[in-house]
Amino acid sequence: MTIASGAPSNGIIYFADSGSTYDGYINYSQADREMTLATAQTAALKIDSTGAVTKPLQPAVLAVPNATQNDMATGWVTIVFGSEVYDVNADFNTSTSTFTAPVTGKYMVTANVDLSDIDTDTQWMYGGVFVTSNRTYYMNLVDPRKEYSADNNSSFSSAAIVDMDASDTLLFKVRTSAHGAAQMNVTYGSGETWLSICLIA
């Protein structure tokens, strides 16, 4: 089967249901030499003339703090991300700093947190923990008594491919022992604290 169309035109295959002219389609643009696949009447995947593939609707989030987070308590503390740089599928809640998986899949999660005034009386701390509905991913275990000669600042990066079911949630936290003062802070305004999530499979 050959679908022929003029140089500035499109060759399109439509998939319709009883309630609409089309619901999905495959479109080839002769002008751009670009192939588009659509579902629910919306472009979901594009292949350009170089073979590069983009997915305009793919869930993806970059969240950052919108205020200071000072004198955090010992134990579990959720890092507050009150602002979004982007949220393609509207899956991140800035009020609770919670990501909710829209579909079951594997999500690439990366984060960085910049902490100041870490108390050297703290016996241990995890500088980054992904807490999901399925499991908890611990990262960046340090002993401030050995790592720092005095109350100090440090930056912690975390990354994991996280399996999530639809409607599962994810929070980014730090965890410290119940020693030392509630004095640790999250750096705000310098771009050093952020959380990024993207569906990859």
Residue pairs with C-beta under 8 A, 6 or more apart in sequence:
3 11
3 12
3 13
3 28
4 11
5 11
5 28
5 30
6 30
7 30
7 31
8 30
8 31
9 30
9 31
10 27
10 28
10 29
10 30
11 27
11 28
11 30
12 25
12 26
12 27
12 28
13 25
13 26
13 27
14 21
14 22
14 24
14 25
15 22
15 23
15 24
15 25
16 22
16 23
17 23
20 41
22 41
23 39
23 40
23 41
24 37
24 38
24 39
24 40
24 41
25 36
25 37
25 38
26 35
26 36
26 37
26 38
27 35
27 36
27 38
28 34
28 35
28 36
29 35
29 36
32 48
32 49
33 48
33 49
34 46
34 47
34 48
34 49
35 46
35 47
36 43
36 45
36 46
37 43
37 44
37 45
37 46
38 44
42 57
43 56
43 57
44 55
44 56
44 57
45 53
45 54
45 55
46 53
46 54
46 55
46 56
47 53
48 54
56 88
57 88
57 89
58 88
58 89
58 198
58 199
59 88
59 89
59 91
59 101
59 102
59 103
59 107
59 197
59 198
59 199
60 86
60 87
60 88
60 89
60 196
60 197
60 198
60 199
61 84
61 86
61 87
61 88
61 91
61 92
61 99
61 195
61 196
61 197
61 198
62 84
62 85
62 86
62 87
62 194
62 195
62 196
63 81
63 83
63 84
63 85
63 87
63 92
63 94
63 97
63 99
63 194
63 195
63 196
64 81
64 83
64 84
64 85
64 191
64 193
64 194
64 195
65 79
65 80
65 81
65 82
65 83
65 186
65 188
65 189
65 193
66 81
66 82
66 83
66 94
66 188
67 80
67 82
67 188
68 185
68 186
68 188
69 79
69 80
69 185
69 186
69 188
70 185
70 186
71 182
71 183
71 184
71 185
72 174
72 182
72 184
72 185
72 186
73 182
74 122
74 176
74 177
74 178
74 179
74 180
74 182
75 175
75 176
75 178
76 173
76 174
76 175
77 173
77 174
77 175
77 176
78 97
78 171
78 172
78 173
79 97
79 111
79 113
79 172
79 173
79 174
79 186
79 193
79 195
80 97
80 186
81 92
81 94
81 97
81 172
81 194
81 195
82 94
82 97
83 94
84 92
84 94
85 194
89 102
91 99
91 100
91 101
91 102
91 197
92 98
92 99
92 100
92 197
93 99
93 100
97 171
97 172
98 169
98 170
98 171
99 169
99 170
99 171
99 195
99 197
100 167
100 168
100 169
100 170
101 107
101 164
101 165
101 166
101 167
101 168
101 169
101 170
102 166
102 199
103 166
103 199
104 164
104 165
104 166
105 163
105 164
105 199
105 200
105 201
106 161
106 162
106 163
106 164
106 199
106 200
106 201
107 161
107 162
107 163
107 164
107 170
107 197
107 198
107 199
107 200
108 159
108 161
108 162
108 197
108 198
108 200
109 130
109 158
109 159
109 160
109 161
109 162
109 170
109 195
109 196
109 197
110 157
110 158
110 159
110 195
110 196
111 128
111 130
111 157
111 158
111 159
111 172
111 194
111 195
111 196
112 155
112 156
112 157
112 158
112 192
112 193
112 194
113 127
113 128
113 155
113 156
113 158
113 172
113 174
113 186
113 192
113 193
114 153
114 154
114 155
114 186
114 187
114 190
114 192
114 193
115 127
115 153
115 154
115 155
115 156
115 174
115 184
115 185
115 186
115 187
116 153
116 184
116 185
116 186
116 187
117 151
117 152
117 153
117 183
117 184
117 185
118 125
118 144
118 148
118 151
118 152
118 153
118 154
118 184
119 144
119 151
119 179
119 180
119 181
119 183
119 184
120 144
120 145
120 148
120 149
120 150
120 151
120 152
120 180
121 144
121 145
121 179
121 180
121 181
122 144
122 145
122 176
122 177
122 179
122 180
123 143
123 144
123 145
123 177
123 179
124 141
124 142
124 143
124 144
124 176
124 177
125 141
125 142
125 144
125 174
125 175
125 176
125 177
126 138
126 139
126 140
126 141
126 174
126 175
126 176
127 139
127 140
127 141
127 142
127 154
127 156
127 158
127 174
128 139
128 140
128 156
128 157
128 158
128 172
128 174
129 136
129 137
129 138
129 139
129 158
129 172
129 173
129 174
129 175
130 136
130 137
130 139
130 158
130 160
130 162
130 170
130 171
130 172
131 137
131 170
131 171
131 172
131 173
132 162
132 164
132 168
132 169
132 170
133 164
133 165
133 168
133 169
133 170
134 162
134 163
134 164
134 165
134 168
137 158
137 160
137 162
138 175
139 156
139 158
139 160
140 156
140 157
140 158
142 154
144 152
144 180
147 154
148 154
151 183
153 187
155 192
156 174
158 172
161 200
162 170
164 170
170 197
172 195
174 184
176 184
186 193
187 193
